[in-house]
């Protein structure tokens, strides 16, 4: 035993009580209890912070997913509009080329019909001239026959 230890004798039972040991035990129990309480509070606080961080993380992920989906939809719409514009441009160019071709064919057909009409006029004039020449030749032949 330490010489610094304080001992008390019970007046009733005459037993020796080591005050230092009892105080030491009480202080140790108190410190242990305080530490466990403080540790439990800290653990609870850490769990709450972890839950908040998990909640914030989930919200952030959802926000990111929403923004990505929105951006993706925006890009899709932009691409659709560009494709539509490209197709319309190509169709307009094709339509323009078809119209030009149609106008060219119409002009050719008009020229063909004009030429055909001119040929018919020339044929008719030729037939009339032939008929006239034949009539004159017949008339001259009749006159010569009449003279003879």
C-alpha positions in Angstrom: 0.0 0.0 0.0 1.0 3.5 -0.7 1.7 5.8 2.2 -0.3 8.5 0.5 -3.5 6.4 0.6 -6.2 7.6 2.8 -7.8 4.9 5.0 -10.8 5.3 7.1 -12.1 2.9 9.7 -15.8 2.3 9.9 -17.1 3.1 13.4 -19.7 0.4 13.2 -17.9 -2.6 11.8 -14.3 -1.6 12.3 -13.5 -2.4 8.7 -10.9 -0.4 6.8 -12.1 1.6 3.9 -9.6 2.8 1.3 -10.9 6.2 0.3 -8.5 6.7 -2.6 -9.6 3.5 -4.2 -13.3 4.4 -3.9 -12.7 8.0 -5.2 -10.6 6.6 -8.0 -13.3 4.1 -8.9 -16.0 6.9 -8.8 -13.9 9.3 -10.8 -13.1 6.5 -13.3 -16.8 5.6 -13.6 -17.7 9.2 -14.0 -15.1 9.8 -16.7 -16.1 6.6 -18.5 -19.8 7.6 -18.3 -19.0 11.1 -19.6 -16.8 9.7 -22.4 -19.5 7.2 -23.4 -22.2 9.9 -23.4 -19.9 12.3 -25.4 -18.9 9.4 -27.7 -22.6 8.5 -28.3 -23.5 12.1 -29.0 -20.6 12.5 -31.4 -21.5 9.2 -33.1 -25.2 10.4 -33.4 -24.0 13.7 -34.8 -21.7 11.9 -37.3 -24.6 9.6 -38.4 -26.8 12.7 -38.9 -24.1 14.4 -40.9 -23.6 11.2 -43.0 -27.3 11.0 -43.6 -27.4 14.7 -44.7 -24.3 14.2 -46.9 -26.0 11.1 -48.5 -29.2 13.1 -49.0 -27.3 16.0 -50.5 -25.4 13.5 -52.7 -28.6 11.9 -53.9 -30.1 15.4 -54.6 -27.0 16.4 -56.5 -27.0 13.2 -58.5 -30.7 13.8 -59.4 -30.0 17.4 -60.3 -27.1 16.3 -62.5 -29.2 13.6 -64.1 -32.0 16.0 -64.7 -29.6 18.6 -66.3 -28.0 15.9 -68.4 -31.4 14.7 -69.6 -32.4 18.3 -70.3 -29.2 19.0 -72.2 -29.5 15.7 -74.1 -33.1 16.5 -75.1 -32.0 20.0 -76.1 -29.2 18.5 -78.3 -31.7 16.0 -79.8 -34.1 18.8 -80.6 -31.3 20.9 -82.1 -30.2 17.9 -84.2 -33.8 17.2 -85.3 -34.1 20.8 -86.4 -30.8 20.7 -88.3 -31.7 17.5 -90.0 -35.1 18.9 -90.9 -33.5 22.0 -92.2 -31.0 20.0 -94.2 -33.7 17.8 -95.7 -35.9 20.8 -96.5 -32.9 22.5 -98.2 -32.1 19.4 -100.2 -35.7 19.0 -101.2 -35.9 22.7 -102.2 -32.8 22.3 -104.3 -34.2 19.1 -105.9 -37.5 20.9 -106.5 -35.6 23.8 -108.1 -33.7 21.4 -110.3 -36.9 19.6 -111.3 -38.6 22.9 -112.1 -35.7 24.0 -114.2 -35.7 20.7 -116.0 -39.5 21.0 -116.5 -39.1 24.5 -117.9 -36.4 23.3 -120.2 -38.5 20.4 -121.4 -41.5 22.7 -121.8 -39.4 25.1 -123.9 -38.1 22.2 -126.0 -41.7 20.9 -126.4 -42.9 24.3 -127.4 -40.0 24.6 -129.9 -40.9 21.1 -131.2 -44.5 21.9 -131.6 -43.6 25.2 -133.3 -41.3 23.4 -135.7 -43.9 20.7 -136.3 -46.5 23.4 -137.1 -44.1 25.0 -139.5 -43.4 21.7 -141.1 -47.1 21.1 -141.5 -47.5 24.6 -143.1 -44.6 23.9 -145.4 -46.2 20.5 -146.3 -49.5 22.2 -147.0 -47.9 24.9 -149.0 -45.9 22.3 -150.9 -49.1 20.2 -151.6 -50.9 23.3 -152.7 -48.0 24.3 -154.9 -47.9 20.7 -156.3 -51.7 20.8 -156.9 -51.3 24.3 -158.5 -48.4 23.0 -160.7 -50.4 19.9 -161.6 -53.5 22.0 -162.4 -51.4 24.3 -164.6 -49.7 21.4 -166.3 -53.1 19.8 -166.8 -54.5 23.0 -168.1 -51.5 23.5 -170.5 -51.8 19.9 -171.6 -55.5 20.4 -172.2 -54.8 23.5 -174.2 -52.1 21.8 -176.3 -54.5 18.9 -176.9 -57.2 21.3 -177.8 -54.9 23.0 -180.3 -53.9 19.8 -181.8 
